[in-house]
Amino acid sequence: MPELKGTEPDKWYLVVVCPKCLKDIAFAEVPSPQVEPNHRALGVRLTCPGCRGVTSFAPAEITRRQGI
């Protein structure tokens, strides 16, 4: 898995993949799966810091990943 830029080790984040440049975008810190196993994210509209593309993401496109 690619490194999540701007994240801290051992913290968990909501992440989407920009459909234009395929960069991972970590946009919110969340509890770990051990603390909150059934965390559900709502849809979100974001601007990619890489290509500046603006995209709306459905909940199914949002994952929870640990920072590196």
N, CA, C and O atoms as a Tripos MOL2 file, in Angstrom:
@<TRIPOS>MOLECULE
protein
  272   271    68     0     0
PROTEIN
NO_CHARGES

@<TRIPOS>ATOM
      1 N           0.8250   -1.1750    0.0000 N.3       1 MET1
      2 CA          0.0000    0.0000    0.0000 C.3       1 MET1
      3 C           0.8790    1.2520    0.0000 C.2       1 MET1
      4 O           1.8870    1.2940    0.7060 O.2       1 MET1
      5 N           0.5140    2.2650   -0.7780 N.am      2 PRO2
      6 CA          1.3310    3.4750   -0.8020 C.3       2 PRO2
      7 C           1.3070    4.2050    0.5350 C.2       2 PRO2
      8 O           0.3690    4.0740    1.3220 O.2       2 PRO2
      9 N           2.3490    4.9670    0.7650 N.am      3 GLU3
     10 CA          2.4450    5.7630    1.9820 C.3       3 GLU3
     11 C           1.3790    6.8560    1.9690 C.2       3 GLU3
     12 O           1.1320    7.4760    0.9350 O.2       3 GLU3
     13 N           0.7540    7.0870    3.1080 N.am      4 LEU4
     14 CA         -0.2180    8.1660    3.2320 C.3       4 LEU4
     15 C           0.5110    9.4330    3.6460 C.2       4 LEU4
     16 O           0.9510    9.5500    4.7900 O.2       4 LEU4
     17 N           0.6410   10.3670    2.7420 N.am      5 LYS5
     18 CA          1.3570   11.6080    3.0360 C.3       5 LYS5
     19 C           0.5810   12.4330    4.0600 C.2       5 LYS5
     20 O          -0.6470   12.5000    4.0220 O.2       5 LYS5
     21 N           1.3140   13.0550    4.9680 N.am      6 GLY6
     22 CA          0.7030   13.9180    5.9620 C.3       6 GLY6
     23 C           0.0230   13.1790    7.1000 C.2       6 GLY6
     24 O          -0.7930   13.7590    7.8170 O.2       6 GLY6
     25 N           0.3500   11.9050    7.2730 N.am      7 THR7
     26 CA         -0.2510   11.1390    8.3650 C.3       7 THR7
     27 C           0.7860   10.7980    9.4220 C.2       7 THR7
     28 O           1.9900   10.9210    9.1970 O.2       7 THR7
     29 N           0.3010   10.3720   10.5680 N.am      8 GLU8
     30 CA          1.1820    9.9960   11.6630 C.3       8 GLU8
     31 C           1.1100    8.4900   11.8800 C.2       8 GLU8
     32 O           0.0400    7.8970   11.7440 O.2       8 GLU8
     33 N           2.2440    7.8620   12.2180 N.am      9 PRO9
     34 CA          2.2420    6.4290   12.4840 C.3       9 PRO9
     35 C           1.2720    6.0840   13.6140 C.2       9 PRO9
     36 O           1.0860    6.8580   14.5530 O.2       9 PRO9
     37 N           0.6780    4.9370   13.5020 N.am     10 ASP10
     38 CA         -0.2270    4.3890   14.5180 C.3      10 ASP10
     39 C          -1.5550    5.1190   14.6450 C.2      10 ASP10
     40 O          -2.3500    4.7770   15.5190 O.2      10 ASP10
     41 N          -1.8220    6.1050   13.8100 N.am     11 LYS11
     42 CA         -3.1410    6.7360   13.7850 C.3      11 LYS11
     43 C          -3.8930    6.2230   12.5630 C.2      11 LYS11
     44 O          -3.2820    5.8230   11.5720 O.2      11 LYS11
     45 N          -5.2110    6.2350   12.6390 N.am     12 TRP12
     46 CA         -6.0620    5.7320   11.5610 C.3      12 TRP12
     47 C          -6.7640    6.8850   10.8700 C.2      12 TRP12
     48 O          -7.1230    7.8810   11.4990 O.2      12 TRP12
     49 N          -6.9580    6.7360    9.5470 N.am     13 TYR13
     50 CA         -7.5190    7.8070    8.7290 C.3      13 TYR13
     51 C          -8.5470    7.2740    7.7430 C.2      13 TYR13
     52 O          -8.4910    6.1150    7.3310 O.2      13 TYR13
     53 N          -9.4930    8.1440    7.3690 N.am     14 LEU14
     54 CA        -10.3640    7.8500    6.2430 C.3      14 LEU14
     55 C          -9.6040    8.2620    4.9930 C.2      14 LEU14
     56 O          -8.9870    9.3260    4.9410 O.2      14 LEU14
     57 N          -9.6630    7.3870    3.9750 N.am     15 VAL15
     58 CA         -8.8490    7.5830    2.7700 C.3      15 VAL15
     59 C          -9.6990    7.3330    1.5330 C.2      15 VAL15
     60 O         -10.5220    6.4170    1.5090 O.2      15 VAL15
     61 N          -9.4960    8.1470    0.5120 N.am     16 VAL16
     62 CA        -10.0760    7.9310   -0.8120 C.3      16 VAL16
     63 C          -8.9430    7.9680   -1.8300 C.2      16 VAL16
     64 O          -7.8380    8.4230   -1.5310 O.2      16 VAL16
     65 N          -9.2260    7.4900   -3.0230 N.am     17 VAL17
     66 CA         -8.2490    7.5320   -4.1120 C.3      17 VAL17
     67 C          -8.7740    8.4910   -5.1700 C.2      17 VAL17
     68 O          -9.8930    8.3370   -5.6580 O.2      17 VAL17
     69 N          -7.9640    9.4790   -5.5200 N.am     18 CYS18
     70 CA         -8.3470   10.4440   -6.5550 C.3      18 CYS18
     71 C          -8.5090    9.7070   -7.8820 C.2      18 CYS18
     72 O          -7.5800    9.0250   -8.3160 O.2      18 CYS18
     73 N          -9.6620    9.8270   -8.5330 N.am     19 PRO19
     74 CA         -9.8650    9.1210   -9.7940 C.3      19 PRO19
     75 C          -9.0630    9.7010  -10.9600 C.2      19 PRO19
     76 O          -8.8980    9.0470  -11.9900 O.2      19 PRO19
     77 N          -8.5680   10.9230  -10.7970 N.am     20 LYS20
     78 CA         -7.8240   11.5630  -11.8830 C.3      20 LYS20
     79 C          -6.3330   11.2460  -11.8390 C.2      20 LYS20
     80 O          -5.7380   10.9120  -12.8640 O.2      20 LYS20
     81 N          -5.7190   11.3490  -10.6420 N.am     21 CYS21
     82 CA         -4.2740   11.1240  -10.5530 C.3      21 CYS21
     83 C          -3.9090    9.8760   -9.7460 C.2      21 CYS21
     84 O          -2.7330    9.5340   -9.6300 O.2      21 CYS21
     85 N          -4.9190    9.1970   -9.1880 N.am     22 LEU22
     86 CA         -4.7580    7.9410   -8.4380 C.3      22 LEU22
     87 C          -3.9420    8.0790   -7.1530 C.2      22 LEU22
     88 O          -3.4020    7.0910   -6.6550 O.2      22 LEU22
     89 N          -3.8470    9.2810   -6.6190 N.am     23 LYS23
     90 CA         -3.1670    9.5010   -5.3450 C.3      23 LYS23
     91 C          -4.1230    9.2100   -4.2010 C.2      23 LYS23
     92 O          -5.3220    9.4710   -4.3050 O.2      23 LYS23
     93 N          -3.5870    8.6620   -3.0990 N.am     24 ASP24
     94 CA         -4.3710    8.4550   -1.8900 C.3      24 ASP24
     95 C          -4.5340    9.7850   -1.1690 C.2      24 ASP24
     96 O          -3.5770   10.5500   -1.0500 O.2      24 ASP24
     97 N          -5.7420   10.0630   -0.6880 N.am     25 ILE25
     98 CA         -6.0240   11.2840    0.0470 C.3      25 ILE25
     99 C          -6.5530   10.8920    1.4300 C.2      25 ILE25
    100 O          -7.6670   10.3810    1.5480 O.2      25 ILE25
    101 N          -5.7590   11.1280    2.4660 N.am     26 ALA26
    102 CA         -6.2080   10.9130    3.8390 C.3      26 ALA26
    103 C          -6.8610   12.2130    4.2940 C.2      26 ALA26
    104 O          -6.2090   13.2560    4.3220 O.2      26 ALA26
    105 N          -8.1440   12.1600    4.6520 N.am     27 PHE27
    106 CA         -8.8380   13.4130    4.9250 C.3      27 PHE27
    107 C          -9.4220   13.5460    6.3270 C.2      27 PHE27
    108 O          -9.8920   14.6250    6.6890 O.2      27 PHE27
    109 N          -9.4050   12.4800    7.1260 N.am     28 ALA28
    110 CA         -9.9440   12.5970    8.4870 C.3      28 ALA28
    111 C          -9.3420   11.5220    9.3740 C.2      28 ALA28
    112 O          -9.2030   10.3710    8.9600 O.2      28 ALA28
    113 N          -8.9860   11.8960   10.5900 N.am     29 GLU29
    114 CA         -8.5100   10.9200   11.5630 C.3      29 GLU29
    115 C          -9.7240   10.2570   12.2090 C.2      29 GLU29
    116 O         -10.6970   10.9250   12.5580 O.2      29 GLU29
    117 N          -9.6550    8.9190   12.3650 N.am     30 VAL30
    118 CA        -10.7660    8.1560   12.9400 C.3      30 VAL30
    119 C         -10.2480    7.1440   13.9550 C.2      30 VAL30
    120 O          -9.0470    6.8790   13.9960 O.2      30 VAL30
    121 N         -11.1300    6.5710   14.7760 N.am     31 PRO31
    122 CA        -10.7030    5.5370   15.7200 C.3      31 PRO31
    123 C         -10.2170    4.2810   14.9960 C.2      31 PRO31
    124 O         -10.6040    4.0140   13.8580 O.2      31 PRO31
    125 N          -9.3710    3.5230   15.6710 N.am     32 SER32
    126 CA         -8.8720    2.2710   15.1020 C.3      32 SER32
    127 C         -10.0100    1.2550   14.9980 C.2      32 SER32
    128 O         -11.0400    1.4230   15.6520 O.2      32 SER32
    129 N          -9.8460    0.2050   14.1910 N.am     33 PRO33
    130 CA        -10.8730   -0.8390   14.1010 C.3      33 PRO33
    131 C         -11.1070   -1.5480   15.4390 C.2      33 PRO33
    132 O         -12.2040   -2.0510   15.6820 O.2      33 PRO33
    133 N         -10.1040   -1.5930   16.2980 N.am     34 GLN34
    134 CA        -10.2770   -2.2280   17.6020 C.3      34 GLN34
    135 C         -11.1700   -1.3850   18.5080 C.2      34 GLN34
    136 O         -11.9400   -1.9260   19.3020 O.2      34 GLN34
    137 N         -11.0680   -0.0660   18.3900 N.am     35 VAL35
    138 CA        -11.8670    0.8380   19.2210 C.3      35 VAL35
    139 C         -13.2880    0.9660   18.6780 C.2      35 VAL35
    140 O         -14.2560    0.9480   19.4390 O.2      35 VAL35
    141 N         -13.4040    1.0920   17.3800 N.am     36 GLU36
    142 CA        -14.7140    1.2620   16.7370 C.3      36 GLU36
    143 C         -14.7610    0.3960   15.4730 C.2      36 GLU36
    144 O         -14.4920    0.8880   14.3770 O.2      36 GLU36
    145 N         -15.1010   -0.8890   15.6180 N.am     37 PRO37
    146 CA        -15.0240   -1.8200   14.4880 C.3      37 PRO37
    147 C         -15.9850   -1.5130   13.3390 C.2      37 PRO37
    148 O         -15.6870   -1.8460   12.1920 O.2      37 PRO37
    149 N         -17.1050   -0.9000   13.6130 N.am     38 ASN38
    150 CA        -18.1070   -0.6780   12.5650 C.3      38 ASN38
    151 C         -18.2400    0.7900   12.1790 C.2      38 ASN38
    152 O         -19.3440    1.2720   11.9280 O.2      38 ASN38
    153 N         -17.1180    1.4980   12.1320 N.am     39 HIS39
    154 CA        -17.1520    2.9230   11.7670 C.3      39 HIS39
    155 C         -17.7130    3.0660   10.3550 C.2      39 HIS39
    156 O         -17.2890    2.3630    9.4370 O.2      39 HIS39
    157 N         -18.6600    3.9730   10.1890 N.am     40 ARG40
    158 CA        -19.2620    4.2030    8.8780 C.3      40 ARG40
    159 C         -19.0160    5.6450    8.4610 C.2      40 ARG40
    160 O         -19.3100    6.5820    9.2030 O.2      40 ARG40
    161 N         -18.4860    5.7980    7.2870 N.am     41 ALA41
    162 CA        -18.2090    7.1380    6.7630 C.3      41 ALA41
    163 C         -19.3720    7.5870    5.8770 C.2      41 ALA41
    164 O         -20.0080    6.7750    5.2060 O.2      41 ALA41
    165 N         -19.6310    8.8720    5.8900 N.am     42 LEU42
    166 CA        -20.6120    9.4590    4.9870 C.3      42 LEU42
    167 C         -19.9040    9.8530    3.6980 C.2      42 LEU42
    168 O         -18.6740    9.8780    3.6540 O.2      42 LEU42
    169 N         -20.6460   10.1540    2.6720 N.am     43 GLY43
    170 CA        -20.0400   10.6380    1.4400 C.3      43 GLY43
    171 C         -19.3430   11.9690    1.6870 C.2      43 GLY43
    172 O         -19.6450   12.6790    2.6460 O.2      43 GLY43
    173 N         -18.4090   12.2890    0.8040 N.am     44 VAL44
    174 CA        -17.6300   13.5190    0.9770 C.3      44 VAL44
    175 C         -17.2250   14.0600   -0.3940 C.2      44 VAL44
    176 O         -17.0520   13.3000   -1.3470 O.2      44 VAL44
    177 N         -17.0800   15.3680   -0.4780 N.am     45 ARG45
    178 CA        -16.5830   16.0340   -1.6920 C.3      45 ARG45
    179 C         -15.2500   16.6660   -1.3310 C.2      45 ARG45
    180 O         -15.1590   17.4610   -0.3950 O.2      45 ARG45
    181 N         -14.2010   16.3000   -2.0940 N.am     46 LEU46
    182 CA        -12.8430   16.7530   -1.7700 C.3      46 LEU46
    183 C         -12.1270   17.2930   -2.9860 C.2      46 LEU46
    184 O         -12.4280   16.9310   -4.1230 O.2      46 LEU46
    185 N         -11.1630   18.1750   -2.7210 N.am     47 THR47
    186 CA        -10.2290   18.6330   -3.7450 C.3      47 THR47
    187 C          -8.9210   17.8940   -3.5260 C.2      47 THR47
    188 O          -8.3730   17.9160   -2.4250 O.2      47 THR47
    189 N          -8.4180   17.2410   -4.5590 N.am     48 CYS48
    190 CA         -7.1630   16.5050   -4.4600 C.3      48 CYS48
    191 C          -6.0070   17.4930   -4.3120 C.2      48 CYS48
    192 O          -5.8900   18.4340   -5.0970 O.2      48 CYS48
    193 N          -5.1500   17.2820   -3.3050 N.am     49 PRO49
    194 CA         -4.0070   18.1800   -3.1510 C.3      49 PRO49
    195 C          -2.9590   17.9990   -4.2510 C.2      49 PRO49
    196 O          -2.1000   18.8600   -4.4400 O.2      49 PRO49
    197 N          -3.0320   16.8760   -4.9780 N.am     50 GLY50
    198 CA         -2.0670   16.6210   -6.0440 C.3      50 GLY50
    199 C          -2.4390   17.2860   -7.3570 C.2      50 GLY50
    200 O          -1.6870   18.1080   -7.8830 O.2      50 GLY50
    201 N          -3.6210   16.9220   -7.8920 N.am     51 CYS51
    202 CA         -4.0160   17.4230   -9.2110 C.3      51 CYS51
    203 C          -5.0590   18.5340   -9.1580 C.2      51 CYS51
    204 O          -5.4000   19.1140  -10.1890 O.2      51 CYS51
    205 N          -5.5700   18.8370   -7.9580 N.am     52 ARG52
    206 CA         -6.5860   19.8680   -7.7220 C.3      52 ARG52
    207 C          -7.9550   19.5050   -8.3010 C.2      52 ARG52
    208 O          -8.8370   20.3600   -8.3830 O.2      52 ARG52
    209 N          -8.1380   18.2440   -8.7020 N.am     53 GLY53
    210 CA         -9.4430   17.7940   -9.1680 C.3      53 GLY53
    211 C         -10.4280   17.7270   -8.0120 C.2      53 GLY53
    212 O         -10.0590   17.3700   -6.8930 O.2      53 GLY53
    213 N         -11.6810   18.0710   -8.2820 N.am     54 VAL54
    214 CA        -12.7340   18.0350   -7.2660 C.3      54 VAL54
    215 C         -13.6360   16.8490   -7.5670 C.2      54 VAL54
    216 O         -14.1390   16.7120   -8.6820 O.2      54 VAL54
    217 N         -13.8400   15.9940   -6.5710 N.am     55 THR55
    218 CA        -14.6150   14.7740   -6.7650 C.3      55 THR55
    219 C         -15.4950   14.5120   -5.5530 C.2      55 THR55
    220 O         -15.1100   14.7850   -4.4160 O.2      55 THR55
    221 N         -16.6960   13.9720   -5.8180 N.am     56 SER56
    222 CA        -17.5700   13.5030   -4.7480 C.3      56 SER56
    223 C         -17.3500   12.0070   -4.5960 C.2      56 SER56
    224 O         -17.2980   11.2770   -5.5860 O.2      56 SER56
    225 N         -17.2200   11.5530   -3.3540 N.am     57 PHE57
    226 CA        -16.9720   10.1510   -3.0690 C.3      57 PHE57
    227 C         -18.1350    9.5720   -2.2810 C.2      57 PHE57
    228 O         -18.5910   10.1770   -1.3110 O.2      57 PHE57
    229 N         -18.6140    8.4160   -2.6870 N.am     58 ALA58
    230 CA        -19.6740    7.6980   -1.9860 C.3      58 ALA58
    231 C         -19.0700    6.9590   -0.7940 C.2      58 ALA58
    232 O         -17.8660    6.7040   -0.7840 O.2      58 ALA58
    233 N         -19.8740    6.6100    0.2100 N.am     59 PRO59
    234 CA        -19.3470    5.8770    1.3560 C.3      59 PRO59
    235 C         -18.5730    4.6070    0.9780 C.2      59 PRO59
    236 O         -17.5910    4.2700    1.6390 O.2      59 PRO59
    237 N         -18.9930    3.9170   -0.0490 N.am     60 ALA60
    238 CA        -18.3180    2.6820   -0.4650 C.3      60 ALA60
    239 C         -16.9070    2.9260   -1.0050 C.2      60 ALA60
    240 O         -16.1100    1.9920   -1.0890 O.2      60 ALA60
    241 N         -16.5940    4.1640   -1.3680 N.am     61 GLU61
    242 CA        -15.2700    4.5060   -1.9000 C.3      61 GLU61
    243 C         -14.2930    4.9460   -0.8080 C.2      61 GLU61
    244 O         -13.1250    5.2100   -1.0900 O.2      61 GLU61
    245 N         -14.7650    5.0250    0.4270 N.am     62 ILE62
    246 CA        -13.9510    5.5070    1.5350 C.3      62 ILE62
    247 C         -13.4650    4.3160    2.3590 C.2      62 ILE62
    248 O         -14.2570    3.4630    2.7600 O.2      62 ILE62
    249 N         -12.1640    4.2660    2.6060 N.am     63 THR63
    250 CA        -11.5920    3.1890    3.4100 C.3      63 THR63
    251 C         -10.9350    3.7690    4.6580 C.2      63 THR63
    252 O         -10.6780    4.9700    4.7450 O.2      63 THR63
    253 N         -10.6710    2.8960    5.6160 N.am     64 ARG64
    254 CA         -9.9590    3.2940    6.8380 C.3      64 ARG64
    255 C          -8.5930    2.6420    6.7730 C.2      64 ARG64
    256 O          -8.4800    1.4250    6.6200 O.2      64 ARG64
    257 N          -7.5510    3.4590    6.8890 N.am     65 ARG65
    258 CA         -6.1790    2.9420    6.8160 C.3      65 ARG65
    259 C          -5.3210    3.5670    7.8970 C.2      65 ARG65
    260 O          -5.5890    4.6650    8.3850 O.2      65 ARG65
    261 N          -4.2890    2.8380    8.2500 N.am     66 GLN66
    262 CA         -3.3540    3.3040    9.2780 C.3      66 GLN66
    263 C          -2.2410    4.1070    8.6290 C.2      66 GLN66
    264 O          -1.7290    3.7400    7.5710 O.2      66 GLN66
    265 N          -1.8660    5.2240    9.2830 N.am     67 GLY67
    266 CA         -0.7540    6.0450    8.8110 C.3      67 GLY67
    267 C           0.5620    5.3050    8.9240 C.2      67 GLY67
    268 O           0.6800    4.3300    9.6660 O.2      67 GLY67
    269 N           1.5490    5.7790    8.1810 N.am     68 ILE68
    270 CA          2.8740    5.1340    8.1710 C.3      68 ILE68
    271 C           3.8720    6.1130    8.7440 C.2      68 ILE68
    272 O           5.0590    5.8000    8.8400 O.2      68 ILE68
@<TRIPOS>BOND
     1     1     2 1
     2     2     3 1
     3     3     4 2
     4     3     5 am
     5     5     6 1
     6     6     7 1
     7     7     8 2
     8     7     9 am
     9     9    10 1
    10    10    11 1
    11    11    12 2
    12    11    13 am
    13    13    14 1
    14    14    15 1
    15    15    16 2
    16    15    17 am
    17    17    18 1
    18    18    19 1
    19    19    20 2
    20    19    21 am
    21    21    22 1
    22    22    23 1
    23    23    24 2
    24    23    25 am
    25    25    26 1
    26    26    27 1
    27    27    28 2
    28    27    29 am
    29    29    30 1
    30    30    31 1
    31    31    32 2
    32    31    33 am
    33    33    34 1
    34    34    35 1
    35    35    36 2
    36    35    37 am
    37    37    38 1
    38    38    39 1
    39    39    40 2
    40    39    41 am
    41    41    42 1
    42    42    43 1
    43    43    44 2
    44    43    45 am
    45    45    46 1
    46    46    47 1
    47    47    48 2
    48    47    49 am
    49    49    50 1
    50    50    51 1
    51    51    52 2
    52    51    53 am
    53    53    54 1
    54    54    55 1
    55    55    56 2
    56    55    57 am
    57    57    58 1
    58    58    59 1
    59    59    60 2
    60    59    61 am
    61    61    62 1
    62    62    63 1
    63    63    64 2
    64    63    65 am
    65    65    66 1
    66    66    67 1
    67    67    68 2
    68    67    69 am
    69    69    70 1
    70    70    71 1
    71    71    72 2
    72    71    73 am
    73    73    74 1
    74    74    75 1
    75    75    76 2
    76    75    77 am
    77    77    78 1
    78    78    79 1
    79    79    80 2
    80    79    81 am
    81    81    82 1
    82    82    83 1
    83    83    84 2
    84    83    85 am
    85    85    86 1
    86    86    87 1
    87    87    88 2
    88    87    89 am
    89    89    90 1
    90    90    91 1
    91    91    92 2
    92    91    93 am
    93    93    94 1
    94    94    95 1
    95    95    96 2
    96    95    97 am
    97    97    98 1
    98    98    99 1
    99    99   100 2
   100    99   101 am
   101   101   102 1
   102   102   103 1
   103   103   104 2
   104   103   105 am
   105   105   106 1
   106   106   107 1
   107   107   108 2
   108   107   109 am
   109   109   110 1
   110   110   111 1
   111   111   112 2
   112   111   113 am
   113   113   114 1
   114   114   115 1
   115   115   116 2
   116   115   117 am
   117   117   118 1
   118   118   119 1
   119   119   120 2
   120   119   121 am
   121   121   122 1
   122   122   123 1
   123   123   124 2
   124   123   125 am
   125   125   126 1
   126   126   127 1
   127   127   128 2
   128   127   129 am
   129   129   130 1
   130   130   131 1
   131   131   132 2
   132   131   133 am
   133   133   134 1
   134   134   135 1
   135   135   136 2
   136   135   137 am
   137   137   138 1
   138   138   139 1
   139   139   140 2
   140   139   141 am
   141   141   142 1
   142   142   143 1
   143   143   144 2
   144   143   145 am
   145   145   146 1
   146   146   147 1
   147   147   148 2
   148   147   149 am
   149   149   150 1
   150   150   151 1
   151   151   152 2
   152   151   153 am
   153   153   154 1
   154   154   155 1
   155   155   156 2
   156   155   157 am
   157   157   158 1
   158   158   159 1
   159   159   160 2
   160   159   161 am
   161   161   162 1
   162   162   163 1
   163   163   164 2
   164   163   165 am
   165   165   166 1
   166   166   167 1
   167   167   168 2
   168   167   169 am
   169   169   170 1
   170   170   171 1
   171   171   172 2
   172   171   173 am
   173   173   174 1
   174   174   175 1
   175   175   176 2
   176   175   177 am
   177   177   178 1
   178   178   179 1
   179   179   180 2
   180   179   181 am
   181   181   182 1
   182   182   183 1
   183   183   184 2
   184   183   185 am
   185   185   186 1
   186   186   187 1
   187   187   188 2
   188   187   189 am
   189   189   190 1
   190   190   191 1
   191   191   192 2
   192   191   193 am
   193   193   194 1
   194   194   195 1
   195   195   196 2
   196   195   197 am
   197   197   198 1
   198   198   199 1
   199   199   200 2
   200   199   201 am
   201   201   202 1
   202   202   203 1
   203   203   204 2
   204   203   205 am
   205   205   206 1
   206   206   207 1
   207   207   208 2
   208   207   209 am
   209   209   210 1
   210   210   211 1
   211   211   212 2
   212   211   213 am
   213   213   214 1
   214   214   215 1
   215   215   216 2
   216   215   217 am
   217   217   218 1
   218   218   219 1
   219   219   220 2
   220   219   221 am
   221   221   222 1
   222   222   223 1
   223   223   224 2
   224   223   225 am
   225   225   226 1
   226   226   227 1
   227   227   228 2
   228   227   229 am
   229   229   230 1
   230   230   231 1
   231   231   232 2
   232   231   233 am
   233   233   234 1
   234   234   235 1
   235   235   236 2
   236   235   237 am
   237   237   238 1
   238   238   239 1
   239   239   240 2
   240   239   241 am
   241   241   242 1
   242   242   243 1
   243   243   244 2
   244   243   245 am
   245   245   246 1
   246   246   247 1
   247   247   248 2
   248   247   249 am
   249   249   250 1
   250   250   251 1
   251   251   252 2
   252   251   253 am
   253   253   254 1
   254   254   255 1
   255   255   256 2
   256   255   257 am
   257   257   258 1
   258   258   259 1
   259   259   260 2
   260   259   261 am
   261   261   262 1
   262   262   263 1
   263   263   264 2
   264   263   265 am
   265   265   266 1
   266   266   267 1
   267   267   268 2
   268   267   269 am
   269   269   270 1
   270   270   271 1
   271   271   272 2
@<TRIPOS>SUBSTRUCTURE
     1 MET1         2 RESIDUE 1 A MET
     2 PRO2         6 RESIDUE 1 A PRO
     3 GLU3        10 RESIDUE 1 A GLU
     4 LEU4        14 RESIDUE 1 A LEU
     5 LYS5        18 RESIDUE 1 A LYS
     6 GLY6        22 RESIDUE 1 A GLY
     7 THR7        26 RESIDUE 1 A THR
     8 GLU8        30 RESIDUE 1 A GLU
     9 PRO9        34 RESIDUE 1 A PRO
    10 ASP10       38 RESIDUE 1 A ASP
    11 LYS11       42 RESIDUE 1 A LYS
    12 TRP12       46 RESIDUE 1 A TRP
    13 TYR13       50 RESIDUE 1 A TYR
    14 LEU14       54 RESIDUE 1 A LEU
    15 VAL15       58 RESIDUE 1 A VAL
    16 VAL16       62 RESIDUE 1 A VAL
    17 VAL17       66 RESIDUE 1 A VAL
    18 CYS18       70 RESIDUE 1 A CYS
    19 PRO19       74 RESIDUE 1 A PRO
    20 LYS20       78 RESIDUE 1 A LYS
    21 CYS21       82 RESIDUE 1 A CYS
    22 LEU22       86 RESIDUE 1 A LEU
    23 LYS23       90 RESIDUE 1 A LYS
    24 ASP24       94 RESIDUE 1 A ASP
    25 ILE25       98 RESIDUE 1 A ILE
    26 ALA26      102 RESIDUE 1 A ALA
    27 PHE27      106 RESIDUE 1 A PHE
    28 ALA28      110 RESIDUE 1 A ALA
    29 GLU29      114 RESIDUE 1 A GLU
    30 VAL30      118 RESIDUE 1 A VAL
    31 PRO31      122 RESIDUE 1 A PRO
    32 SER32      126 RESIDUE 1 A SER
    33 PRO33      130 RESIDUE 1 A PRO
    34 GLN34      134 RESIDUE 1 A GLN
    35 VAL35      138 RESIDUE 1 A VAL
    36 GLU36      142 RESIDUE 1 A GLU
    37 PRO37      146 RESIDUE 1 A PRO
    38 ASN38      150 RESIDUE 1 A ASN
    39 HIS39      154 RESIDUE 1 A HIS
    40 ARG40      158 RESIDUE 1 A ARG
    41 ALA41      162 RESIDUE 1 A ALA
    42 LEU42      166 RESIDUE 1 A LEU
    43 GLY43      170 RESIDUE 1 A GLY
    44 VAL44      174 RESIDUE 1 A VAL
    45 ARG45      178 RESIDUE 1 A ARG
    46 LEU46      182 RESIDUE 1 A LEU
    47 THR47      186 RESIDUE 1 A THR
    48 CYS48      190 RESIDUE 1 A CYS
    49 PRO49      194 RESIDUE 1 A PRO
    50 GLY50      198 RESIDUE 1 A GLY
    51 CYS51      202 RESIDUE 1 A CYS
    52 ARG52      206 RESIDUE 1 A ARG
    53 GLY53      210 RESIDUE 1 A GLY
    54 VAL54      214 RESIDUE 1 A VAL
    55 THR55      218 RESIDUE 1 A THR
    56 SER56      222 RESIDUE 1 A SER
    57 PHE57      226 RESIDUE 1 A PHE
    58 ALA58      230 RESIDUE 1 A ALA
    59 PRO59      234 RESIDUE 1 A PRO
    60 ALA60      238 RESIDUE 1 A ALA
    61 GLU61      242 RESIDUE 1 A GLU
    62 ILE62      246 RESIDUE 1 A ILE
    63 THR63      250 RESIDUE 1 A THR
    64 ARG64      254 RESIDUE 1 A ARG
    65 ARG65      258 RESIDUE 1 A ARG
    66 GLN66      262 RESIDUE 1 A GLN
    67 GLY67      266 RESIDUE 1 A GLY
    68 ILE68      270 RESIDUE 1 A ILE
